[in-house]
């Protein structure tokens, strides 16, 4: 993949997905972000259910989901700054 120009999607990404994301965002969008966001949202929902059901340790699950989202946001911001440089 080193020979691909910057901003082009990898060969294993379906063309329709890449075209739709390029239309929405103006450039290539990494579908791995969707997976990471879904995992963090699932953890947050699990923690919220645990709080409502008064299950021990549910607050730690919510804190873990928040930390995961903060990490993903930091990586996305760093990647965006690197892309714009």
Secondary structure by P-SEA (a helix, b strand, c coil): ccccccccccccccaaaaaaaaaaccccccaaaaaaaaaaaaaaaaaaaaaaacccaaaaaaaaaaaaaaaaaaaaaaaaaaaac
